[in-house]
Amino acid sequence: MTSKPDTPLLDQVKSPADLRQLDESDLKQLADELRAETIDAVSITGGHLGAGLGVVELTVALHYVFNTPDDKLIWDVGHQCYPHKILTERRDRIRTLRQGDGLSGFTKRAESPFDPFGAAHSSTSISAGLGMAAGRDLKGGSNNVIAVIGDGAMSAGMAYEAMNNAGHLGSRLIVILNDNDMSIAPPVGAMSAYLAKLVSGPTYQTFRDAAKNLVKNLPKPVFEKAARAEEYARGFWTGGTLFEELGFYYVGPVDGHNLEHLLPVLKNVRDTHHGPILIHAVTQKGKGYAPAEGAKDKYHGVAKFDVVTGKQAKPKANAPSYTNVFATSLIKEAETDDRVLAITAAMPDGTGLDLFGEAYPKRTFDVGIAEQHAVTFAAGLATEGFKPFCAIYSTFLQRAYDQVVHDVAIQGLPVRFPIDRAGLVGADGPTHAGAFDTAFLTCLPGFVVMAASDEVELRHMVATAVAYDEGPISFRYPRGEGVGLDMPERGSVLEIGKGVIRREGTKVALLNFGGRMSECLKAADELDAAGLSTTVADARFAKPLDMDMIRRLAREHEVLVMIEEGSAGGFGSHVLTRLAEEGLLDNGLKVRALALPDAYLDHDKPDAMYARAGLNSDGILKTVFTALGTASVSAPQRA
Ligand SMILES: Cc1ncc(C[n+]2csc(CCOP(=O)(O)OP(=O)(O)O)c2C)c(N)n1
């Protein structure tokens, strides 16, 4: 394709098929335009920026060399895929990223054939890719499968499980290790140090390429012998790599921003027929945009921003975030109890444990993206008499469920689980929703399960978790800021399994578990105004349940509604079971359980998502009126 003068090349590229018509010499310009387009789009939508900027050249090179979507390209986590989306028929919608009805901020199968695998949680790409490669082999296919995985994602066990299996299966699979020496925070651990060593080693790639080209031209028997010698030389020169020990052919390190280096390497790999191959590409997070390159987190996740200055439009908060309240509460508790420890799985900023780490560096452990290990590591600390707070977002705790059950709960070990991002989280969508923790923890014998209904309650729950040493205990709290209450200096220890009545009424009882309390209070105001005297109770505990309080609510009201920002099978389900067991449903009590719907809700503004889920004051009112059979009477009063 010849480029029209003054027309951006990007305008000529709707899909990778167009890209492949360009001359190789045009690709640098295309990459520059793609980078500018990515920056401009994210300045409008907010979202993940640094990771995408680091893979612009890689994205161009991969789609140029490989025949996507027949060749399968899998992005680990998927947060770096915005340039990929722009090149794969989605440029016209790129400014809808992460908005309601817009493009997802991650790869998503339903969105495009160019996204062969959905992601958002890390370290799945090699497993998924190997499955695709094995499936292809069974079908007698010949397409390529390429998994791009970051050095941060490479800290999770799953990546090694996959490589171990790949080395054994021997299927043709291309893994690109995108090594930018960053996770969200600087990477931790021996693997990160090992990669740094590989990168800083001699530029043996040149030596090796030369050796390889040489041996290829030899007659077959001599070639075979020399190839073995080349393998030997490689090991001799580099000391071998861990990847080679696992059965991968290791290529690299290569400069992931230099198309002149990348293209020949990718073509070579495409045209040779090895089993599993790992290309070690070295990139820079935030590359090509000065404010990102200079930022501590390399602009991992950003709000809307000004492209010229890089200044982000963070709205002014009216109250401290729940995350901040958790961190400051734990710091306070740790002052008087030196057994309090904190553990994060590569999320020091997100969990607030960066603050705890500043106050108590020796009592803080960042274990890398390794939630399973984090939980069992915490269990080990608990056996030594410590009080580990294993702070993992609701969605990422899913990955460590067997560790929670087998290593913590069955042994009754007092590990504390602060569970941030409970409920719907907005722009990150269904993969990040904190939907299931209440359901998957309340079914475990001996677990204490709490949820904070506001930031003061959270402070109390931190104090309660410090004091509770009899077994595992969790407390969940939502994303975002609290409701703006005056905070006590220290939290009070709550009585285990006791709720609290927030306001007394006579006809309707709203029994809330967690962050929907302000919506309950709003609904109660409206119900009172409609002549329906309403009680609002804060359950505090989903396990053990406060059956004294629940019995009272059931006996003294006509309607009882349970509300929680979690899936069915959680708090409301347990209350219903107990009410049924005790015969409290036999006397005409109208009971409803409001939870998240049985669906994966697409990304949107949190309020819009909660409205869709029926978990706002309107939803509560509708439920009460429907239960009473008075929906048509109340509607005009509310308008
Ligand atoms: C299981 C899991 N834990 C935590 C996260 C949060 N997270 C998203 S991206 C990221 C860092 C990934 O680092 P890396 O793989 O090096 O990619 P980079 O952003 O540097 O390109 C983390 C910790 C996640 N997505 N999945």
The ligand as a MOL file (V3000), in Angstrom:
LIG
                    3D

  0  0  0     0  0            999 V3000
M  V30 BEGIN CTAB
M  V30 COUNTS 26 27 0 0 0
M  V30 BEGIN ATOM
M  V30 1 C -4.5500 -12.3510 39.9600 0
M  V30 2 C -4.3130 -10.8750 39.8520 0
M  V30 3 N -3.7800 -10.2090 40.8950 0
M  V30 4 C -3.5890 -8.8770 40.8180 0
M  V30 5 C -3.9110 -8.1880 39.6840 0
M  V30 6 C -3.7630 -6.6710 39.6170 0
M  V30 7 N -2.7860 -6.3010 38.5720 0 CHG=1
M  V30 8 C -3.1770 -5.8570 37.3630 0
M  V30 9 S -1.8980 -5.5130 36.3550 0
M  V30 10 C -0.7930 -5.8970 37.5490 0
M  V30 11 C 0.6730 -5.7650 37.2730 0
M  V30 12 C 1.0690 -6.6130 36.1390 0
M  V30 13 O 2.4310 -6.4520 35.8910 0
M  V30 14 P 3.0400 -6.9700 34.5410 0
M  V30 15 O 2.5330 -8.3320 34.2480 0
M  V30 16 O 4.5010 -6.7990 34.6150 0
M  V30 17 O 2.4010 -6.0280 33.4430 0
M  V30 18 P 2.6950 -4.4710 33.1730 0
M  V30 19 O 1.5390 -3.7150 33.7600 0
M  V30 20 O 3.9850 -4.0950 33.8100 0
M  V30 21 O 2.7400 -4.3720 31.7020 0
M  V30 22 C -1.4280 -6.3020 38.7270 0
M  V30 23 C -0.7520 -6.6810 39.9820 0
M  V30 24 C -4.4750 -8.9210 38.6270 0
M  V30 25 N -4.8630 -8.3370 37.4940 0
M  V30 26 N -4.6610 -10.2480 38.7320 0
M  V30 END ATOM
M  V30 BEGIN BOND
M  V30 1 1 1 2
M  V30 2 1 2 3
M  V30 3 2 2 26
M  V30 4 2 3 4
M  V30 5 1 4 5
M  V30 6 1 5 6
M  V30 7 2 5 24
M  V30 8 1 6 7
M  V30 9 2 7 8
M  V30 10 1 7 22
M  V30 11 1 8 9
M  V30 12 1 9 10
M  V30 13 1 10 11
M  V30 14 2 10 22
M  V30 15 1 11 12
M  V30 16 1 12 13
M  V30 17 1 13 14
M  V30 18 2 14 15
M  V30 19 1 14 16
M  V30 20 1 14 17
M  V30 21 1 17 18
M  V30 22 2 18 19
M  V30 23 1 18 20
M  V30 24 1 18 21
M  V30 25 1 22 23
M  V30 26 1 24 25
M  V30 27 1 24 26
M  V30 END BOND
M  V30 END CTAB
M  END
